């Protein structure tokens, strides 16, 4: 199925808010992420989806909202999918605990 930019943004917003909510509701910590493979798998799936939809946004849409680092977001997806065994979970923790809540607010405003 081909999605419009607006549909992709809705999906990105949904995955982002659900992931932020899940981490908060379950009381997941950085230590949990770094130590628990089940949690790692659980958090990477929404990150894959966020990156995939970001990757397929039109160039026009990306340019219009250039304050959001679309290439980094889609790049994270590629890195996780293709180099999963080499994932630096400390960086993933920085993303999900420090960057994702702010991104969640940005994406809601689009």
Steps between C-alpha positions, in 0.01 A plus 500: 500500500624844414453751780469876476738715702215579737425130552869432565513782757193355672671161517825654626306692766316185606814285527687776681231573757437130565871436554540798734190391690612137520840593642338728757220260597735203542758706690772392258843637582822533304632203692198293396555585134869416510447169683173354373481363147120482509482872574754566224281315250191676628641851459674444169185399314336844533837663424517297177152614405566865585817488289332323211219754476747787539708361215205501262379852573517717189799729454256791496359404841845448646611841373189666637580355844878514486526563875446125544806283423319262261818345362625416850165344586493284190872430541436358846253256349755386242766463766274297729376272224829435326744510792285383789780297661715812518234721658632742757222485758637804681425707188154342470437594864599860425253499213204345681545682832635838385402554137176306450282695749593829329452345155159376616397860570642624167322235298167567675521860378536405134 
